[in-house]
């Protein structure tokens, strides 16, 4: 049948000893299969940045011998890389805020849930390597179904069979505090100090039936058909995630984003302490005023989470107090549906040569080629 014989690895797409076609790329966005989107992005970078093409190809090749969680992660990286190349900063104010908010949601997910798990299981590679790929899939679906906030992650609840790797209940308060203070930082840059992960960490699985598929678990969670102790295990990480959406934390993150990405950022967002120049002080009133005037955003009214159990969330805006505005909880839809562009088409340059495909709202003119080898 044309399948390559490989070494079988349990829990991956090659568990039966053959390299087979992944079902993940049969999914569609705006009527276009994911495999065509991947091909178009690769074709785009053959002419607009070959330095990034090597990294994309290596990650795609590595995902071919892994599971659907890794395919999802690589596909999200493809779309984000392409969007950053197509829409460099500076960008219009509305787009700048949405781009920051999507990134902040992922930073909050990592700081509150994923990074504490990665630290605890850093010495158990078989668990550690699955936390980032399956953690976003599992906890992103949990946050969407409980708090009503969509994250810029692909929803693969119908395909992800490795979700149980990330169903962990971390209770180490010091590790959690270190991660929560370092929201927005990569895992390798979090200052854990002298604290070291346990040599032989025990898995702290949330007490749900691990033989069930993810869709069934989420249905039981929405209906609160789980035991009280199991709901409490879900409530703790969700409370940490919700606590990061306070106006103070979001103002700090937005100021850091502007200072690191904008070529001419606004002044007076941060100041240095006169006694200790290493201490940065944020001007919260100045940041909120900037959001209100330039970006037309009030964080207290636009970023709203729905209540779930004992999870403390911000109160919903009352009628006549900004309630008619579209809340930014829905910003961060799955990356394939982000309306950065609607269809796939081709643009012609001044010459007769066909350029790489780009995203636009025009009628699609698909680039046909033999895909049997792919």
N, C-alpha and C positions, 0 to 999 in steps of 0.2 A: 504493500500500500504506500510505499515511499517513506515510511517512518524510520528514523534512525535508531539503531540499537544503542542503548546507553546503560550505565550502571544504575540499577533501581535504587531509589531513595524514598523511604516511606514518608508520607505526608506531603509529597510534592506532585507535580504533574507527570513526573517520570517514575512513579511508584511501580508501574508494571514493566519497566525496563525499556520503554520506547519513548522517543521524543514526539509528542502529539500536539495537535493544535489546541491552544488554550481557548476555552469558552468565553473568557473575559473579553476578547477582542471581537466577539460576535455582537456585543452591545452596540447601540447606535446613539448618536447625538445629532439632532436635526436631520435625521434620515441618512446619516453617513456612518458606516461601521467604524469602530475604533481602529481597526487595522489600517484602514485608509487614512485616518487622521495621523497615525504614527508615520505612515509612508510619506505623507505630505510634509510633515514637520522635518523629517530627515532630508527630503528633497530641498526644503527651504534652506537648511543649514549647509547644504553643499555649495551654495552660492553666497550665503550671508553668515559666515562664521564657521569655518571648518575646524577651528580650535574646539568648538563645543560638540562637533559631530562625533569625534572619537569617544568622548565621555558618554554620549547618548547611546552609541552602538554597543559599548561595553556593558552598560547597565541593561540594555535590552537582551543581549546575549546571556548575561548572568540570570536574568529573570526567566529565560526559557527553560532552565533546569531547576526552577523553584516553584512556588505555589501561587495561587491567585492573589494572595495578599501582596506578594512582591510585584506581580504584574500591575496591580492597582497603584502601588507606590511609584513604579517607574513611569506609568502613564501620566500620573499627576505631575511628575518631574518634567516630562516632555511638554505638557501644556503650559506649565509655569515658565519654563525656559523660553518657549516660543513667544509667549505673551510679553515677557520682559524684553525680548529682542524686538518685537513689533511695536511695543508701546513704552519706549524709554522715558525716564523722567527728564525734565519736568512734565507733568501731565495736568489736565484740567482739575480744578479743585474737587469736584464730585468724584472723579475717578481716583484721585489721590487718596481721598478718605476711604473709599471702598477697598482699594488695594491694601491700605494699612489695616483696616478692620478684618479683612480675610487673614492677613498674616497674624494679627493679634489673637484671633480665635485659635489658630494652631499653636501659638506660643502659650496661651492659657491651657490648652489641652496637654501640652508637653509638661509644663511646669507643675500642674496640679495632679496629673495622673501618670503620664508615660515616663518622665525622668526619674521619679522615685522608684518605679519598678526597675528601670534600667540600672540604677545604682545597686539595688539590693541583689539583683541577679547577674551582676557583671562577671562573676566567677563561674557562672553556669551558662556556658555558651549555647547549649541547645534551647534554653529559655530566652536568653538575652537577644539572640539573633531574630527571634520571632516577635519581640515586643513592639518594635517600631512599625513593622508592616501590619500586623494584626491588631495592634493597639489602636491605631487610628480607625480601622474598620469597625472594631467592636464598640469602643467608647464614643466614636462619632455617631453611630446609630443609636446608642443609649441616650446621648445628649439630645439628639433630634427628637426621639420619641418621648422623652420625659420633660425636658426644659423647653422644647419647641424652637431650638436654635439650630439652624443648618450650618454645617461647617463645609469649607471648600475641599471636600473629600468625596470620592466615589462611594456610593452606597452599594456594597457587594454582599448584603446580608443573605441573598439567595445563592451565593457561590462560595462564600468563605467557610471552609470547614475547619480552619485552625483558630477560630475566635477564642477558644478556651485558653490559649497561651496567655492572653492579656486579661483574662478574668481573675485578676489577682487583687487581694485586699492588703494593701501596705499600711502598716500602723506605726512605723518608725517616725516619731514626731520630729526628731532633729533633721533627718534626711528630707522630710516633707518641707520643713521650714527653709532649709537651704535652697531647695528647688523653687519654692514660692517666691523667695526674695530675688531670685535670678531669672524672673520671667523674661523671655526674649533672648536669652543666651543659649548657645549650643550646649549640649550635654558635657562636652569635654572642657568647657570654660566655667562650669559651675564650681564655686569655691567650697568644697566640702571640708576643707581644713585637714586635720589629722584623722578624720573619721575614715575608716576603711570598710568595704563591704564584707559580709560574712564569707568565710571560706567555703562552707557547705550550707548555702541558704536553703531553707525549706520552702516549698511552694505554698502560698497562702491563697488557695483557690476560693473564690466566692462560691457559696454553697448552692449551686444550681446544678441541674442534671446536665452533665457535660456531653451526654449522648444525643441531646436534642440539637436541632439546627438552630442557627442564630435567629431566624425569623420567629420560631416558636417561643424562644426565650424572651424576645422583645415584646411579643404579644402578651405573654404572662406578666411582664414588667409593667406594661401600660395599664393592664387591668388590675394590677396589684394583687395578682393571684399567687404571689410567693409568700413564704413565711416572713414573720416580722424580723427575724434575725437577718434573713437574706436581703430584705428591703433596706435594713440599716447598713449593710455592707455596700449597697449601691449609693446610699444617701451620703456617706462620708466623702468619697471622691467628687460627687456632684456638687456638694457644698463648697469644697475647695475650688472647684472650677467656677462656680457662680460668684464666689467672693472676689475673684480677680476682675470682675466687671464693675467694680466701683469707679466713680468718676476720677478719684485720685490716681489709681493705677493706670487707667486708660489715658489720662492726661500725660502722665510720665512717659508712657509708651509712645504716644503720638508725637510728643516733643522729640524723643530720641529718634523716631523715624524721620521727621522733617530734617533734623540736624545731620543725619547720616545719608540722606538721599537727595534732598533739594540742593541745587547749586547755589542758591541765594536764600537761605532760610530766614525767617523773621527773627528779629533781635529780641533780646530780653526774655526769651523763653526759659533760660536757665542762667544762673549766676553762681560764681564760685564763692565759697565761704572765705572771708578775709583772714580768719585765724587759721583755718585749715584748707589750703587750696585744693586738696584732694576730695573735698566734700562738695557735691553739686546740689544746689537748691533750685527747685522748680517753682516758677511763677504760675501757680494754678489759675489765678484770675486772668492773667494775660493769655494763657492757653485756651481757657474757656471762651474768652472774648474773641480770640482768633477763630475758634471753631464756629461761633455764632455768626460772625460777620462774613468771613471768607468762605466757609464751608457750609453755612446754613444748618448747623447741627447743634442740638442740645443733647449731650450724652445722657442726661437723666430722663429724657423722654423718648429717645430713639432706640436705644439698645435695651430691650425689654425681654426678660425671661419669664416663662410661665411657671407658676408654683408646682412643686412636686413633693409631696410628703413633708418632711421636715427641712427641706432645702430652703435656705433663706435667699430670697431674690429681691430685686428692687421692686417697689410697688408699681403697678401699671398706671399710666397717666389717666386721669379722670376725663370725663367728657368736657370738651372745651379747653383742655389743657394740653393740646398737642395730640389728642387721641386719634384725630382724623388722619394724621400723617402715617405713612407706611413705616413701620418699625424696621430698624436695621438688623433685627434678628434673622431675617431671611437673606441678608447679604452673606454670600459665601455658599451659594448653591454648589452642587457638584461641578467640578471644573469643566466638564464637557458641556455643561449647559450655561456657563457664564456668558452673558450676551455681549462679549467683547466683539464678536462677529457672528453672523448668522449662518452663512453658507460657505462652502469651499468653492473657489473659482480661481482663475488665472488672470494675471495682469501682464500685459505686454509692455516691454520697455520701448525706448525710441527706435531700437533696431527691430529686426524681424525675428530675433531669437526669443524663444519662449522662456519666461522667467519662472522661478519657483512658485508654487501655489501659495496664495495668501488667503486670509479670512476677509470676507466682505459680505455685504447684504445683497449682492447681485445673484442672478440665477446661476446655479452651479454648473461648471463645465468640467466634469471629472477627467482626471488625467488617467487614461486607460493604459494599462500595461499588463504583461503576463505576470500574474501573482501566484502561479502554481508553485514556484520555487520557494516563495515566502511562506 
